[in-house]
Amino acid sequence: MNRAPGLREQPLGKVRVASEVVSTIASLAALETPGVAAMCEPAGVSVPRLLRRQHGHRGVRLEMVGSAAIRVELCIAITPDASLPKLSEQLQRRVGDDIHKMLGLEVIEVNLQVAEMDVG
């Protein structure tokens, strides 16, 4: 996403937030969630398939909905012991809460693509 996902009018001027900042918040929230092993690139992307913590912005797609709402898509690798229903609920809540708390953006959806299972 090229345009800034967050633009706020403040009494003293405008505040713009780069999409990379939103992506980093989302990926850090994901990587801190038990059961998430790594961020992945969706199928068909020609980069290393499994990207570890130092490349946290990978595996995140953002879509603005209006001027103050956002849709997030995450591509993740899970651990073998992960319970997907529990993991997805925790991950969706955590990503939405972190973005809203830090940036004031409403997160209307957090969609997950489980691309891999990290077995070692």
N, C-alpha and C positions, 0 to 999 in steps of 0.2 A: 504494500500500500504506500503510495507516494505522498499523499497529503497528510498533514498532521491530524492524528485522531482526536486530539483534544485542543479546543480553542476556547478560552474563557475570557470574557470581558471583565476586567477588574477596575476599580475606581482610578487606578494610576496607569492603566494600560492593558495590553493583551498578554495572555500567557499561552504559548503554543507548546505542545508536547509531541516529540517525534515518535513515529510509529515504532522505532527501535526500542524506545523506553517502555511502551506498552507491551511489546513482545518479550522484553527482558523480564518484566514483572510477571507475565503469564508463565514463562518458562521456569523461572525460579520457584514460583508457587507450585508448579507441576513437579519439579524435581525434588521439592521438599515433602511431597506427599508419599507416604509409605506405599510401596507397590509399583511406583514408577521408577524404572531403571535408567531411562535415557529419553531424550527427545530424538525423533526420527524425521527424515524427510519422507513425504508421501511417495508412493510408487511412481516411477517415471522421471524422478529428479536425478540428474547425473552428478551426485556428490557422494561422499562416503555415506553408507546407509545408516550407520549408528553413530550419532554425534553425542559426545559426553558433555559434562557440565560446562566446560570452557566455551562451548558454542551454544549457549542456552537459547539464543534468539532463533535458532533453527527449529523447524517443526511447528512454527506458530504462524497462522494466517489470521489477518484482521480484516474486518469489514465494518465501515462506519454505517450507522443507521441514523440518519438525521445528523444533528450537530453535537449531541451529547450522549449518544448510545453506541454500543459496539457489539459486534458478534465475533467470537473467538473460535478458531478451529485449532486443535492440538493434535499432533501426530506423535505417539509415544510408543516406547517399548516397555513392557511390564515384566515384573519378576515372576518366577514360576509359582510362588506362593500367593500371588495377588488374587483377591476375590473381586472380580470385575464389577459386580453391582455395587459393592461397598466402595471400591476405588473410584468408580465414576462419580458417585454421589459426593464423596469427599473432594475430589479434584475439581469438579464443576463449582462447588460451593467456594472452595479456597481461591480459585482463580478469579471468580466474580467478586468476592469480598475484597481481595487484595487490590484489584484494579480500581474498584469503587472507592476504597479507603484512601488509596494513594493519589488518585487522579480525579475523583468525583464523577467518573464516567459510569453510566448505567450499562451493565453487561446484560444483554437480553438473551444471549445463548452462549453456552460453551459446549461445542461439539467435539467429540473425541474420535480419533482413528487409531486403533491399536494395530500397529504395523509389524511388531516383532515381539518375541518373548526372549529376554536376555537370560540365557541358561549358563552363562559363564564367561 
